[in-house]
């Protein structure tokens, strides 16, 4: 089964571009989640993501993870700024495979065939020396999905139905670019590829702080373990407070933890 990594740009302490309270990091994540769900529902493919919540992830951590997991294709999702209008795609401006070039052409053509009907302009197929394109070992693309600081484009980006159409178009464009096998019967896109939903009650640079959080949960009869992970070159200690096959059960556990005063508890499909 081929693997695609979707990379919603920015996140956490890095909001990206913004206009009148509309943050690039939030729009990127909305589009990427919709693309993930479209692919999972309709195609025989594993979809991994660099983030599924509003968390800070460095550029190095994104590309290191893609290379470590040896994914087949990397797609970085962004929103443009600078006063222009329209949609554009980028691949690396250095040596790339013929597959990288063909995939960009196929994806770009399909997405524009959909969103041009809503007034989105085609800014063209481009190349650039972006970190996520240069440092990934697999074919990679970066998409700039309209301009947050242009009224006409922002009106589209603020329309939830358009974001869904855009996310689906990117998903279908990826499927065509990579010749993915279509499922005979659509499946539940909410089901994670791992089959599990994990409840996270904090991520810490210090193991001592993670142990304090874990002990606090245990005193309140909430199971907790500490899992070590890498974010770039830094070690992080995540407090995992349960793993469930049912999303509703995971959300119930998350709510219990939030009621204890841990407001940043969340559910993720990434172990």
C-alpha positions, 0 to 999 in steps of 0.5 A: 500500500503506498503512503502519502504524507500530508504536511499542513504548514506552520502550526502552534507558535507559528501562525503563518500568514494572517488577515483579519483573524484568519490564520494560515496555520488553521486553513492549512490544517482544515484543507489537509484533514479534508484531503486525508479523509477523502483519500482514506475514504476512496483509495487504497492508500495510507495517509500520514500527517506531520500534524493533526492539531495546532502544534509547533513542528519544525521544518527539519522535524517534518522532512526527517519524519517523512524520510524516516518513514520512507513515504512514497509522496510528500505534499505540503499545504500552505496559503499564500500572502503578498497581495496576489491572487490564485493557486500555484504548485511547486517542486524543487528547483534542483534535480528531481525525478521524472515522476516528480515532474509528472505528478505535479503536472497531473495534480495541478491540472486536476485541482485547477479544473475544479477550483477555476469554476469558483473564480480561482486563478491559475498562477502556474506550475513552478519550482523553488528551493523550499526546505520541504522540497529540497530535504525530502528523499521522495517526490514532493510538492508544495501547494499555495492555496490562494492568498489570505490577504486578498479579499476575493481569495479570502472570501473563498478560504472562509467558505467551508464548502469551498475548503471541502471542495479544495481538499477533495480536489487535492485528494483526487489530484494526488490519487490521479498523480500517483495512480492510486487504486480506487476502493470498491466500497468507500470506507470510514475516513475517520478510522485511523490507519493504525486502528487506534486513537491516542489521548495525549495529556501533554508533551514536555521537553523535561521528563520530570515535568512529564512524570509530574503530569503522569502522577497527577493523572494517576492520582485521579484514577486516569491511566498514564504512560510516558512515551519518548518521541523526537521532534527534529533533533529534540527529545519530547516526552508525551503523556499518553492517557489511553489508547482506544479503537473507538473515537468516541471513547477516546474523546470521552477520556479527553474530556475527563482529563480536560475537566481536571484542568488540563485544557490542552489534552487532545486525541490523535491517531499518531502513536 
